Amino acid sequence: MITHFRYKPLFENTQIPGWGISFYYKQQYYQAEYRKDGQISWLGEVPADTWDVEKKIHELMLYHVYD
């Protein structure tokens, strides 16, 4: 389960899509950049079950940003 999910625009001009995201997953803190095309670039450690985590991140971004 992803907890404490946060996102913020990468650029001051909010017309340019891209977000910095951070969250906890299995009691481990992760940071990444979420690109306009849905690509996730991890900053630092990468979760072991990356595919599952990325799927959950896409769902959260759809809910918070694109809704």
Secondary structure as UniProt FT lines:
FT   STRAND          2..9
FT   TURN            14..15
FT   STRAND          19..25
FT   TURN            26..27
FT   STRAND          28..34
FT   TURN            36..37
FT   STRAND          40..43
FT   TURN            48..49
FT   HELIX           50..64
//
